[in-house]
């Protein structure tokens, strides 16, 4: 019986010490985790910004639109309004025309050979 009481006291002491240690670690570690998260978010934004400029340029070029104008618009949009960069990129994704390569085989007489054939 004494062994069981001694074990219960030892277990309660270890639990209390663990909780105290956890509280101290969270006070130190939690701000470090938050700083690491902010660093990762900042780093991804640094990668996304030039990547979106390059993507907008290549996409506009593939669609036969003025690529430099769109890339410049995406590049300067963060300086115009804080949320301008994602909005201009989203506007391009919504309003962009179809790829010009979809129409390369269409021309005068391209469908004339199929007239009357089922």
For each residue, the residues with C-beta under 8 A, 3 or more apart:
1: 4 5
2: 5 6
3: 6 7
4: 1 7 8
5: 1 2 8 9
6: 2 3 9 10
7: 3 4 10 11
8: 4 5 11 12
9: 5 6 12 13
10: 6 7 13 14
11: 7 8 14 15
12: 8 9 15 16
13: 9 10 16 17
14: 10 11 17 18
15: 11 12 18 19
16: 12 13 19 20
17: 13 14 20 21
18: 14 15 21 22
19: 15 16 22 23
20: 16 17 23 24
21: 17 18 24 25
22: 18 19 25 26
23: 19 20 26 27
24: 20 21 27 28
25: 21 22 28 29
26: 22 23 29 30
27: 23 24 30 31
28: 24 25 31 32
29: 25 26 32 33
30: 26 27 33 34
31: 27 28 34 35
32: 28 29 35 36
33: 29 30 36 37
34: 30 31 37 38
35: 31 32 38 39
36: 32 33 39 40
37: 33 34 40 41
38: 34 35 41 42
39: 35 36 42 43
40: 36 37 43 44
41: 37 38 44 45
42: 38 39 45 46
43: 39 40 46 47
44: 40 41 47 48
45: 41 42 48 49
46: 42 43 49 50
47: 43 44 50 51
48: 44 45 51 52
49: 45 46 52 53 78 85
50: 46 47 53 54
51: 47 48 54 55
52: 48 49 55 56 74 85 89
53: 49 50 56 57 71 74 75
54: 50 51 57 58 71
55: 51 52 58 59
56: 52 53 59 60 67 70 71 73 74 89 92
57: 53 54 60 61 67 68 70 71
58: 54 55 61 62 67
59: 55 56 62 63 92 96
60: 56 57 63 65 66 67 69 70 71 92 96
61: 57 58 64 65 67
62: 58 59 99 100 101
63: 59 60 96 97 98 99 100
64: 61 97 100
65: 60 61 69 70 96 97
66: 60 69 70
67: 56 57 58 60 61 70 71
68: 57 71 72
69: 60 65 66 72 73
70: 56 57 60 65 66 67 73 74 92
71: 53 54 56 57 60 67 68 74 75
72: 68 69 75 76
73: 56 69 70 76 77 88
74: 52 53 56 70 71 77 85 88 89 92
75: 53 71 72
76: 72 73 79 80
77: 73 74 80 81 84 85 87 88 89
78: 49 81 82 84 85
79: 76 84
80: 76 77 84
81: 77 78 84 87
82: 78
83: 86 87
84: 77 78 79 80 81 87 88
85: 49 52 74 77 78 88 89
86: 83 89 90
87: 77 81 83 84 90 91
88: 73 74 77 84 85 91 92
89: 52 56 74 77 85 86 92 93
90: 86 87 93 94
91: 87 88 94 95
92: 56 59 60 70 74 88 89 95 96
93: 89 90 96
94: 90 91
95: 91 92
96: 59 60 63 65 92 93
97: 63 64 65 100
98: 63 102 103
99: 62 63 102
100: 62 63 64 97 103 104
101: 62 104
102: 98 99
103: 98 100 106
104: 100 101
105: 110
106: 103 110 111
107: 110
108:
109: 112 113
110: 105 106 107 113
111: 106 114 115
112: 109 115
113: 109 110
114: 111 117
115: 111 112
116:
117: 114
118:
